[in-house]
Amino acid sequence: QAMRAHEMISDLMLFARPPKLHPRPIDLRHLVIGVVNEQRAFAAEHDAEILCEAGDDRIDVMADENQLGVAVHAVLKNSLEAVPAGGHVWVSARELEAGARRVAELTVRDDGPGISDSVRRHLFDPFFSGREAGRGLGFGLSKCWRIVTDHGGEVLVNCPAMGGAEFCIHIPTIS
């Protein structure tokens, strides 16, 4: 319980007073592949499979690699915990046009139960967890949102017609 309390306080501090970013040019594709590989053991423990499509071309963004890694880790872990045994999580990274600018888009999609409208309204609120009591601290997606918006990006949530949930992180690319 002491470790859980420590983790909760650390997450609250990260959300309330995030550390100063130390941005530098990074390849988002490389970051995503690293986080996916780190999470493969966790996926196996949950009898889930991660499928990753990051392409071959660099996707350059100006970012704090450690902080952005925390954001990617949080949304990927959230999806892995949502899928049932035998479930799948698809991760992709690409560069695309978004209005008048180019953005890096990281998509994490799962075949879990999806997100109800009542839960969706609170997804990024600190302390909110859509899971039963005792599972999760309610900070994963709020940390993700804070880090991504501090990088000038956005987090979009979709509920695909085929079920599950889809999170899209957009970060401005280096022009």
C-alpha angles and dihedrals in degrees: 000000000000090000090048091051091048091050091049093051092047091050092047091051091049090053097041098040110013118200118260110274119241101199123191133157110285136169105245090200091060092048092050093049090050094051092045091052091049090053098048093092091049089050091051090051088055093044090243132131128224117209115192130195112179101150126221102271123090117253104204119202133164103240148135098257095206095049094044088049089056090053094049091045091052096052093043093049090048091056093045090053091048099054121087122237108297091025129143136225119196119203123189136172127196143146119246146163115265108182109300096347140061118241138184109238121204113188125193113186128174139185094228127124095289128232124290119224091247092054093041092061091061103034095117097039114115113249092018116126126173089203129089118278115289095027113102132351098245095244106096099088094034089055090048092050093048094049095045094048090047085058091054092257138115139227118223125192122207133179105213118218090241091059134253125078135284128204119192120194116196119196123176112253125227107264 
